[in-house]
Amino acid sequence: MQPKNNIFSLKEAQIKMASILRGCRLEERIQRFEIPVYPVDILLWLSLQKNDVKIYGSDKNNAMVMAGIGETLCIKGQRLGSYKKVLTTLRLFLSSRYPYLQWYGGFCFDDRYLDKQWSDFGAYRFIIPRFELAARGGKMIFCCNLAEGDKISSVLKELRKLVVDDVILRQYISGNYVSKGPIASTSSDCVIARRVFHRRSNLLKDCFASLAMTRDERITARSDKPQREKWEQRVNKILSDASIKKAVLARRTTLVFKKAPDPWMLLRNLKEVTPNSYHYAFQFKGNIFLGASPERLYFRQERLVDSEALAGTSPISSGVMALKASDKNKREHAIVVDALKASFKKCCVSFKYDKRPHILSLSNGHHFITHFKGQLKRTVGDEDLLKSLHPTPALGGLPRQRALWLIHDLEGFSRGWYGGPMGYVAQNKTEFVVGIRSGLLEGTKLHLFAGAGIVQGSKASDEWDEVENKISNFIKII
């Protein structure tokens, strides 16, 4: 029986969960157990775990945060086939009995072009984690998910492997190490906390000292694909093609380190310099895809849907007026707005959108953004939204298929999950963000991805600088 009206330390919750598991009977396709816990630092908890599968996600305001360890269920494939087939399979395991049960994962940008770097991710991959820590509205829960056919003895073994240190995890909430002393509720807690504080403080200092090393000390090589000269040639090729209204040309910048960076410390530092962004990380075996995306593809709650057009960019140093005065950026944004209007007209019985674009200011740039809201037609589902919206001209181009072919021909690398939809699927709601401002950590190599929209009026050198500015948040933290 699950505890009610009680809040446990994470260690207590682990013990309580073991007791629940020993007494449960697997009578459903999936079962979920949730225990309220005192808030802890979720990213630190995630970084301490030894598991091939780890995921993380947080919304723009950091009001909803989750981390997952291991896999209870996994749906994946190297070719997409259809969104409908994937989503129909996911929905088989969702139930109103477990309103917080969600699938987490994503789709690649284009499943026709995948290489071995993305083999663990595939064309799509969604999981229900074995264990979760989730926070919303200042409250936190520790969860365990079971599937039909699971052996309780094996799940208990997984549970025992979790690394739990309440003092250090609760002390380090929100990334700020509390120098006043540990959070403790009893005198014995205080004694233990002081011992742990002294034992762990040096370890944490060493960890952060490592991250504070200069870029020259840690990076041994850098390469760009395409290189600058070829980039300029390819931008000019796009501009010379009269059939293309817009194409988004991406670049992959590879940084090589002396020692493999800690992905979870990278993500922590990335969160500090990229407010107002969706933060995410997916580790499936070896490689880890992580980033800070400012762009939502769509959010659906029942029959209501929200989306946004995010296109047109200027550096933060240029000021807002430079963006507002740029005809090129206005055209680039208008192309995306028109595409979303067509998608919402197709999928919705009614919709509305901002008549004028707003300005979204991030740490390294200003962007035009136009918000859309609509009520879906009765027959329209997530598969229709994904098919209609992905990729928007903000990541692909117009006409879509011609632009996608040109992108693959000119870029010279597989985008993988860069630019793809990623997020969660629940029973009555779904949210996908666009996997931009991202990187793939492959051992000692960090591949950074960013792109620029090429329209008439674009200058190759300016677009190169725009991409450089978009990866600057990663550069500054390493």
C-alpha positions, 0 to 999 in steps of 0.5 A: 500500500502506498504511503499517503499524506507523508513526505519521505527522505529519498533514502526512506522512499527507497526503503518504502518502495522496496516494501511496496514492490515485495507486496505487489502483484503484477495484474496490469499491463503497467503499474506505477508507484509514486512516493512523495519526497523532500526536494533534492537536486535532480541533476546531481541524483542523476549524475550519481547513478550508474546506468546505461539509460538516463534521461532528463527534461525541464520546461522553460521556467524550470517549474516541471523537471524530471529525471529517469533511470533505466527502462521499464519499456522501450519502443524504438526503430531504425526507420519511422514507418509512420507516426501513427504506428508509433503513437498507437503503440505508446497509447496502449500502455497509458491509463487514466489510473496513472495521470503522471505516467508518460513516455519520454523520447523523440524522433530523428530529423529525417530517418532516411539519413542516419549514421552509426553515431545515432544508432542507439537513438534510431529513427525514434526511441521512447521509454518509460523509465524504471525509476523517476524523480519528478518535480512540479510546483515545489513538490517532488515524487520518487516513482517506480514503473513496472511492466507485465512480465517484470520479475520483482526480484530483478526490479528490487536489485535495480532499486538497491543499485540506486545511489542515494545520499539525502544530505548531499542531494538535499543540500545541493538543491537548485545547483547552489551548494549551501554553505550554512550547513546541511538540511536536517530535521533531527540532531542525529541528522545534523551529526551525520550531515556534518560528517558528510559535508566535510567528506563531500565538500572537497570532492565537489570543489574538485569537480567544479574546479575541473569544469572551470578549466579554460577552453585551451586547457581542455580542448585539443582540436576543433573542426567544422563541417562544412568548413567556412569556405565550403559553407559560403559556397553552399549558401550561395548555391541555395541562393542561386536556386530559384525554386527554394524560398528558404532552406536551413543550412546546419553546421556540425562543430566537433570539439575534441577533449583530453578527457571526456566531459561529464555530460550532467555537469555540462547540462548543469552549466548549460542551464545556468547560461540558457534561461527561458529554454527547454533543457533535455538530455538522452543517454542510451548506452554510450552517446548522450544528446543534450541541449537547451532549446528555445522552441516548442514544436507543439503542446496538446492538452485534450483538443487544444494545441499551442505552437510557435513560429521561431525564426529570424535572429540577431546577436544580443550585441546588435540590440532589438532594433537591429532585428526589427529593422532587418527585412531579411529576418522579417522574410525568414520569419514570415515564411515560418508563420505562413507555414504554421497558418496552413498547418493550423488551418488544416488541423483545427476547427478554429485558431488564432495567432499573434498578428505581429511577432514578439521578440524573444530575447535569450542570453546570446540573441534576439528572435522573432516569435509568433504564438499560435493557439487552436482547437483541433478537429475531432479526427486530428491526433498527435500523428497528424500534428507531427506530420504537418508541423515537422519539420517547420521551415524554421528547421527545414525549408520551403518547399519542404521536400526540395529543401530537405533533399538540398540540406542532405546534399549540402551539409555532408553529415547526418543530423540525427536527432538534431532538429527532431521532435522530442518530449513526452506523450501522456494519456491526454496531453503531448508536448514536443520541443525542437531539438536545437541548440544541441550537442551529441557527446561521443566519448571525448568528442562533443558534436555541436549542431546549429543552423541558419535560415537562408533566404534571399538577402542572406549573406554567407558570412553573416549566416556563419556568424549566426551559427557561431553565436548559436553554439556560443553557450556551449563554448562558454561553459567549456 
